[in-house]
Amino acid sequence: MKVKILTATQAASLIKDEDKVILGGFIGAVVPEAIEKAIGERFLSCGHPKALELYFTAGQGDGATKAANHMAYPGMVKMAMGGHWGLIPRLQKLANENQIQAYNFPQGVIAQLLRDSAAGKPGTLSHVGIGTFIDPRIDGGKINSVTKEDRVSVINIDNNDYLFYKRMDANVALLRGTTADENGNITMEDECLFLENLAAAQLVTNMGGTVIVQVKRIVKVGTLDPQQVRIPGIFVNAVVVVSEEEHHMQTFAENMNPAYCGRGKQGADKQISRKLDAKKIIARRAAMELTRGAILNYGIGAPEVIASVTDEEGITDQMIATVEPGAIGGTPAGGLSFGASAFPEAIITQDQMFDFYDGGGIDQAFLGLAECDENGDLNVSKFGPKIAGCGGFIDITQNAKQVFFCGTFTAGKLQIETGNGELEIIEDGHICKLIRKVAQITFAANIARKNGKKVLYITERAVFRLADKGIELIEIAPGVDLNRDILQKMEFMPAISANLKMMDRRIFTEAPMGLSLDENSFSSQVDSAA
């Protein structure tokens, strides 16, 4: 058995009109950039392949031209299903203009759906998405008016509602690894994540389709450690060898960071202390909720800064951070390297990570706060024509034991002054984020209430909690005016705690806080609360 070794241009010619294509990758990690670029160039030159169906779990792109943006021209795509759309403006435009059918499903569900479809199952049954815009009683995950087919339905089992997501029948997978042998066995030693590569390759193989993998190098059969093979050669039809770093970057921010693979000198990965801005203030207040021994998830945006704060405070090793695409332990990266972790203790596949999450494995989750309404519902997925997508937000918030939403109080050109133990609003953001009713429900507050979940909404000037009805203001920053800086900047009146507190002044000083965690483990804290 010898695998086909092709150029990116040759691989692009294998994609036919109306193919159903799985795109591997997470932002810029594990993205087969050279192959996708060649497919886009082929379409621009001859109009083929056209009418493709695209499937992707996470955001894949740089917000401009890379990754899935190569596959998003008018006529090239017929339908797209993805977990996160925020980095693919070209595909967003097609969806907004009703030029394609488009679905936004939870990232974890899509990863599990790949695996379940590979196993010949009719689809994936899950509680994830109930009460959100994914629920077919609301939008069914449909992005626009031309998207008619129902791909999710409600099933009741033992008086509990679940969502059933229909299987996908993809016949092409575009994936990436590091090294291939002559039989197509693939290792991923320089990749920071494994994602759902194996599930995608198995699905397409079982459908009689074509699996193409981009790698850095080819070696002789018998030289690879079989325990390091992540995609066996029986699931691989062709390999594309790419030597140019720009088309095989470890992430879209870094060509190669050995720390993301657990190599190099540990300690050199510690994040540089961030200046005291609004995001750091939010991250500091959020870090005060951390509990020794907790298993965590940090989302993108302000929550990314929490890892920098814990490094600065010397407490990073007192919790275990996880990132949804598969990294366990270490220090999660931010920006276009989000998804990777420096010196992780382990890396598992994305579908396995979401299995763990869905079963309640996360103790504390810290995620972004984009738009919140008086019921406590959040929208982080759609803002007018901007389709951000839910990503793993729904999977994580519906399953974590405690949830903390972290973001600025307003959006826009917010300017603050701080450092002296107080906060001064110099110029407020022009966009109100605490509104009467969110445009799309990505976090369903009523589901959290039903499950008795602790939920906090943390901003640079105020902290709210999810109450039995609506949200309750429980803390304000020293130096801000309750009416002028908080209540008048909201579209609704929250409940105000009779024991309204001042946020800790240490949060608003330049020096490290001297943060120490409660000696109690998270599990004992939960047990005692119960």
C-alpha positions in Angstrom: 0.0 0.0 0.0 1.4 3.4 -1.0 -0.5 6.6 -0.4 -0.8 9.2 -3.2 1.6 12.1 -2.7 0.2 15.2 -4.4 0.8 18.9 -4.7 -1.8 21.2 -3.3 -3.0 22.0 -6.8 -3.3 18.3 -7.7 -5.3 17.7 -4.5 -7.6 20.6 -5.3 -8.5 18.9 -8.6 -9.9 15.9 -6.6 -12.7 18.1 -5.2 -15.8 17.8 -7.4 -19.0 19.8 -7.8 -21.5 19.2 -5.0 -19.0 17.4 -2.8 -19.7 17.5 1.0 -16.5 18.6 2.6 -15.3 18.5 6.2 -12.8 21.3 6.9 -10.4 20.4 9.7 -8.9 23.0 12.0 -9.4 25.3 15.0 -8.8 29.0 14.2 -5.4 28.6 12.6 -4.3 25.4 14.3 -4.3 22.1 12.3 -5.7 23.9 9.2 -4.8 22.5 5.8 -4.1 26.0 4.6 -2.2 25.1 1.4 -5.0 22.8 0.2 -7.8 25.2 0.9 -6.0 28.0 -0.8 -5.4 25.9 -3.9 -9.1 24.9 -4.0 -10.1 28.6 -3.8 -7.7 29.5 -6.6 -9.0 26.7 -8.8 -12.6 27.9 -8.4 -11.6 31.5 -9.3 -9.8 30.2 -12.4 -12.3 27.8 -13.8 -15.5 28.0 -11.7 -15.1 24.5 -10.1 -15.7 23.0 -7.6 -19.1 24.6 -7.2 -22.2 24.0 -5.0 -20.2 22.5 -2.2 -21.5 21.6 1.3 -19.1 22.7 4.0 -18.9 21.3 7.6 -16.6 22.6 10.3 -16.7 22.5 14.1 -14.8 25.6 15.2 -13.8 28.9 13.8 -11.3 28.5 11.0 -9.7 31.6 9.7 -7.9 34.8 10.6 -10.9 37.1 10.2 -9.8 38.1 6.7 -8.5 35.7 4.0 -7.1 32.4 5.4 -8.5 29.0 6.0 -12.3 28.6 5.2 -12.3 32.1 3.7 -10.6 30.4 0.7 -13.7 28.3 0.3 -16.3 31.0 0.4 -17.0 32.6 -3.0 -20.5 33.1 -4.6 -21.4 29.9 -6.4 -18.7 27.8 -4.7 -20.8 27.0 -1.7 -24.4 25.7 -1.5 -24.6 25.0 2.3 -22.5 25.5 5.3 -22.8 24.1 8.8 -20.4 25.4 11.5 -19.9 26.0 15.1 -18.2 29.3 14.9 -18.5 31.8 12.0 -16.7 34.9 13.4 -13.4 34.4 11.5 -15.0 33.7 8.1 -16.4 37.0 6.9 -16.7 35.8 3.3 -19.0 33.0 4.4 -20.9 35.3 6.7 -21.6 37.6 3.7 -23.0 34.7 1.6 -25.2 33.7 4.5 -26.5 37.2 5.1 -27.3 37.7 1.5 -29.2 34.4 1.4 -26.8 33.0 -1.3 -26.3 29.8 0.7 -28.2 27.7 3.2 -26.5 28.0 6.6 -26.6 26.4 10.0 -24.9 27.3 13.3 -24.8 24.3 15.7 -22.9 23.9 19.0 -19.2 23.1 18.4 -19.2 20.1 20.6 -22.3 18.7 19.0 -20.7 18.9 15.5 -17.6 17.1 16.8 -19.7 14.3 18.3 -21.9 14.2 15.2 -18.8 13.5 13.0 -18.0 10.6 15.3 -21.6 9.2 15.5 -22.0 9.6 11.7 -18.8 7.6 11.2 -20.3 4.8 13.3 -23.3 4.6 11.1 -25.7 6.1 13.6 -28.7 8.2 12.4 -27.4 11.2 14.3 -26.6 12.6 17.8 -28.9 12.8 20.7 -28.0 15.6 23.2 -29.4 17.9 25.9 -27.1 20.6 24.5 -29.1 23.5 22.9 -32.4 23.2 24.7 -33.9 26.6 25.3 -31.4 28.4 22.9 -31.7 29.4 19.3 -30.6 25.9 18.4 -33.9 24.5 19.8 -36.2 23.9 16.8 -39.0 25.5 18.8 -37.0 28.7 18.4 -34.8 28.9 15.3 -33.4 25.3 14.9 -29.9 26.7 14.3 -30.9 28.2 11.0 -29.0 31.3 10.1 -31.2 32.8 7.3 -34.5 32.6 5.5 -33.5 30.3 2.6 -32.4 27.6 5.0 -35.5 25.4 5.2 -34.4 21.8 6.0 -34.9 20.9 9.7 -31.7 19.2 10.9 -32.6 19.2 14.6 -35.7 17.9 16.3 -37.0 17.5 19.8 -37.3 14.0 21.3 -38.9 13.3 24.8 -37.4 10.5 26.8 -38.7 9.8 30.3 -40.4 13.2 30.4 -37.2 15.0 29.5 -36.7 16.9 26.3 -33.5 16.2 24.2 -32.4 17.5 20.8 -31.7 15.0 18.0 -29.2 16.2 15.4 -29.4 14.5 12.0 -26.3 12.7 10.8 -24.0 14.2 8.1 -22.9 12.3 5.0 -19.7 14.0 4.0 -17.6 12.5 1.2 -14.4 14.6 1.5 -12.2 15.5 4.5 -9.4 18.1 4.3 -7.2 17.5 7.4 -3.7 18.2 8.6 -0.9 16.4 10.5 2.8 16.7 10.8 4.4 13.5 9.4 3.1 10.8 7.0 4.7 7.5 6.1 4.5 6.0 2.6 1.3 4.2 3.6 -0.4 7.4 4.7 -0.2 6.9 8.5 -0.2 10.3 10.1 1.4 11.6 13.3 0.8 15.1 14.8 3.9 15.7 16.9 4.2 19.4 15.9 0.4 20.2 16.1 -1.0 21.8 19.2 -4.3 19.9 18.9 -5.7 16.7 17.6 -9.3 17.9 17.1 -11.7 15.5 15.4 -9.3 14.4 12.7 -9.8 10.7 13.3 -13.6 10.8 13.4 -13.7 12.9 10.2 -11.4 10.5 8.4 -13.4 7.5 9.5 -16.7 9.0 8.4 -15.5 9.9 4.9 -13.8 6.5 4.5 -17.0 4.7 5.5 -18.9 6.9 3.0 -16.5 5.8 0.2 -15.1 9.3 -0.1 -11.7 11.0 -0.2 -9.5 11.9 2.8 -6.6 14.4 2.0 -4.1 15.3 4.7 -1.6 18.1 4.6 1.8 17.3 6.3 5.3 18.7 6.7 7.2 15.5 5.6 7.1 12.0 4.3 9.1 9.1 6.0 9.6 5.4 5.2 7.1 2.8 6.3 8.0 1.4 9.7 9.8 4.5 11.0 6.7 6.0 12.8 5.9 5.0 16.4 2.5 3.3 16.0 1.3 4.7 19.3 1.8 8.2 17.9 -0.3 7.6 14.7 -3.4 9.8 15.0 -4.9 9.0 11.6 -4.1 5.5 10.4 -3.2 5.1 6.7 -6.3 3.0 6.0 -8.3 6.2 6.3 -6.1 8.4 4.1 -6.3 8.6 0.3 -3.8 11.3 -0.5 -1.1 13.4 1.3 0.1 16.9 0.4 3.6 17.8 1.6 4.0 21.5 2.4 7.4 22.9 3.2 6.4 26.6 3.3 5.9 27.8 6.9 3.3 30.3 5.9 1.0 27.6 4.7 1.7 25.2 7.6 1.8 27.6 10.7 1.2 26.0 14.0 -1.4 28.7 14.7 -2.2 31.8 12.7 -0.2 33.8 15.2 2.9 31.6 15.5 4.9 29.5 13.0 6.0 27.1 15.7 5.9 27.3 19.5 7.4 24.1 21.0 5.7 24.8 24.4 2.3 24.0 22.8 3.6 20.5 22.3 5.1 20.3 25.7 8.7 20.8 24.5 11.3 23.4 25.6 12.0 24.9 28.9 9.0 25.1 31.1 8.6 28.5 32.8 9.6 30.4 29.7 6.0 30.2 28.6 4.7 32.4 31.5 2.6 35.2 30.1 3.9 38.7 30.2 2.2 40.8 32.8 -0.6 42.8 31.1 -1.2 46.5 31.7 -4.1 47.4 34.0 -6.9 47.9 31.5 -10.6 47.0 31.6 -10.0 43.4 30.5 -7.4 42.8 33.3 -9.8 44.3 35.8 -12.5 41.9 34.7 -10.0 39.0 34.7 -8.8 39.9 38.2 -12.4 39.9 39.6 -13.1 36.7 37.8 -9.9 35.1 39.2 -11.2 35.8 42.7 -13.9 33.1 42.0 -11.3 30.5 41.2 -11.2 27.5 43.6 -8.2 25.3 44.4 -8.4 22.0 42.5 -11.1 23.1 40.1 -11.2 22.0 36.5 -11.7 25.1 34.4 -12.6 26.3 30.9 -11.5 29.7 29.7 -13.4 31.2 26.7 -12.1 33.7 24.2 -12.0 37.5 24.9 -11.7 38.9 28.4 -11.6 35.3 29.9 -8.3 34.7 28.1 -6.7 37.3 30.4 -7.4 35.2 33.5 -4.5 32.9 32.6 -2.2 35.9 32.6 -3.6 37.0 36.0 -3.1 33.5 37.5 0.5 33.5 36.2 1.1 36.9 37.7 -0.4 35.8 41.0 1.5 32.5 41.0 -1.6 30.3 41.3 -1.9 28.8 37.9 -0.8 25.3 39.1 -3.6 25.3 41.7 -6.3 24.6 39.1 -6.4 22.6 35.9 -7.4 24.7 32.9 -8.9 22.9 29.9 -9.6 24.3 26.4 -12.5 22.8 24.4 -10.5 21.6 21.4 -8.6 19.2 23.6 -5.8 20.6 25.8 -5.7 19.8 29.5 -3.5 21.7 31.9 -0.8 24.2 31.1 -1.4 27.9 30.3 -4.1 28.5 27.6 -3.0 30.9 24.8 -5.0 33.8 23.5 -5.6 35.7 20.3 -5.1 33.7 17.0 -3.3 31.0 19.1 -6.5 30.5 21.2 -7.1 26.7 21.6 -3.5 25.9 22.3 -2.0 25.6 25.7 1.7 26.0 26.7 3.0 22.8 28.4 -0.3 21.0 28.6 -0.4 17.8 30.7 -2.5 16.0 28.1 -4.2 16.5 24.7 -7.3 14.6 23.8 -9.6 14.8 20.8 -12.3 17.5 20.6 -15.2 15.0 20.6 -13.7 13.4 23.7 -13.4 16.7 25.5 -17.0 17.6 24.8 -18.1 14.2 26.1 -16.4 15.1 29.3 -17.9 18.6 29.3 -21.4 17.3 28.5 -21.3 15.0 31.5 -20.6 17.9 33.9 -16.9 17.6 34.0 -16.1 21.4 34.2 -16.3 22.8 37.6 -16.0 26.5 36.6 -16.3 28.1 33.2 -15.4 31.7 32.3 -16.8 32.9 29.1 -17.4 36.2 27.2 -20.2 38.6 27.9 -21.5 40.2 24.8 -25.2 41.1 25.2 -27.3 40.4 28.3 -31.0 41.0 28.9 -33.2 41.5 31.9 -34.0 37.7 32.1 -30.3 36.9 32.3 -30.2 35.4 28.8 -27.0 36.1 26.8 -26.4 36.5 23.1 -22.8 36.0 21.9 -23.7 34.5 18.5 -25.4 37.1 16.3 -25.3 40.9 16.1 -27.2 42.3 13.1 -25.3 41.2 10.0 -22.4 39.8 12.1 -22.6 36.1 12.6 -20.2 35.2 15.3 -21.6 31.8 15.9 -22.1 29.9 19.2 -18.9 27.9 19.1 -18.6 25.8 22.3 -20.5 28.4 24.3 -23.7 26.5 24.6 -22.1 23.1 25.3 -20.0 24.7 28.1 -22.5 27.0 29.7 -25.2 24.3 29.9 -22.9 21.8 31.5 -20.4 23.6 33.8 -21.2 23.5 37.5 -20.6 27.3 37.8 -20.5 29.9 35.0 -18.9 33.3 35.0 -19.6 35.7 32.1 -16.8 38.2 31.7 -16.9 41.4 29.6 -17.0 45.2 29.6 -20.1 46.9 30.7 -20.5 48.8 27.4 -19.0 48.2 24.0 -17.3 50.8 21.8 -14.6 53.3 22.7 -14.5 52.7 26.4 -11.8 54.7 28.2 -11.0 54.3 31.8 -8.4 55.4 34.4 -7.4 53.3 37.3 -4.4 52.1 39.3 -5.1 54.0 42.5 -7.7 51.6 43.9 -10.6 53.2 42.1 -12.1 53.2 38.6 -12.9 56.4 36.6 -14.9 56.2 33.4 -13.3 58.8 31.1 -15.4 58.0 28.0 -18.0 55.3 28.0 -18.7 52.9 25.2 -21.5 54.0 22.9 -23.1 50.5 22.7 -25.4 49.3 25.5 -24.8 45.7 26.3 -27.4 45.2 29.1 -30.6 45.4 27.1 -34.3 44.5 27.5 -34.2 41.5 25.1 -31.3 39.8 23.4 -31.5 39.3 19.6 -30.6 35.6 19.9 -30.5 33.3 23.0 -27.1 31.6 23.2 -27.3 31.2 27.0 -30.7 30.3 28.3 -31.0 31.6 31.8 -34.2 29.6 32.6 -32.4 26.4 31.9 -29.6 27.5 34.4 -32.3 28.4 37.0 -33.9 25.0 36.5 -30.6 23.3 37.2 -29.7 25.5 40.2 -26.5 26.8 38.5 -24.4 29.6 40.0 -24.0 32.3 37.4 -22.2 35.6 37.7 -21.9 38.5 35.2 -18.6 40.3 35.8 -17.7 43.6 34.3 -15.1 46.3 35.0 -17.6 48.4 37.1 -20.3 46.0 38.3 -21.0 42.4 39.2 -24.4 40.8 38.8 -25.7 37.4 39.7 -28.5 35.3 38.2 -31.5 35.6 40.5 -34.8 33.7 40.7 -36.1 36.5 38.5 -33.8 38.5 36.3 -30.3 39.5 37.4 -29.2 41.2 40.7 -26.5 43.8 41.1 -24.2 42.6 44.0 -21.0 44.7 43.6 -19.9 48.0 42.1 -16.4 49.4 41.5 -14.9 52.0 43.9 -15.1 55.4 42.2 -18.1 54.8 40.0 -21.5 56.4 40.5 -24.3 53.8 40.8 -26.9 55.9 38.8 -24.7 57.7 36.3 -22.2 54.9 35.4 -24.4 51.8 35.9 -28.2 52.1 36.1 -28.5 54.9 33.4 -26.4 52.8 31.0 -28.8 49.8 31.2 -32.1 49.4 29.3 -33.7 47.7 32.3 -33.7 48.1 36.1 -31.9 45.2 37.8 -32.7 44.1 41.3 -30.1 45.6 43.7 -28.8 43.6 46.6 -29.6 44.8 50.0 -26.0 44.0 50.8 -24.5 45.8 47.8 -20.7 45.5 48.1 -17.7 47.4 46.8 -15.4 45.5 44.5 -12.0 44.7 46.1 -9.7 47.7 45.7 -6.8 45.4 45.0 -8.4 44.8 41.6 -7.8 48.5 40.7 -4.1 48.8 41.7 -1.0 48.2 39.5 0.7 45.8 41.9 -0.2 42.1 41.9 -3.2 41.4 44.2 -1.5 38.7 46.4 -4.4 36.4 45.5 -4.6 33.1 47.4 -7.3 30.5 46.8 -9.6 28.9 49.3 -7.9 25.8 50.8 -11.1 23.9 50.2 -11.2 21.8 47.0 -14.0 22.6 44.6 -15.6 19.2 45.2 -15.7 19.7 49.0 -17.2 23.1 48.4 -20.0 21.7 46.3 -20.6 18.9 48.8 -20.9 21.3 51.7 -23.2 23.6 49.7 -25.4 20.6 48.9 
